[in-house]
Amino acid sequence: MEIKVMLEKMIGQEAGVNQSPTLSAKLISVGNKCVWEVTPNHYGIRNNNHVGERFTLPLWISENCFWGV
């Protein structure tokens, strides 16, 4: 199955994302790149001031956030 199709099924789900300031984010949309929204830190309060901010990642990195390497 194509990566993009697999990621589209995960929209709205939260995952561990190393590129997020809080190390977690929710997948918002999938196109040529994925749009993620920062969610609260599960390990404390560090960087929670970034909650709600959005950032983009390539499909291949986004895929690894859900299914690993």
Secondary structure, 3 states (H helix, E strand, C coil): CCHHHHHHCCCCCEEECCCCCCCEEEEEEECCEEEEEECCCCCCCCCHHHCCCEEEEEHHHHHHHHHCC
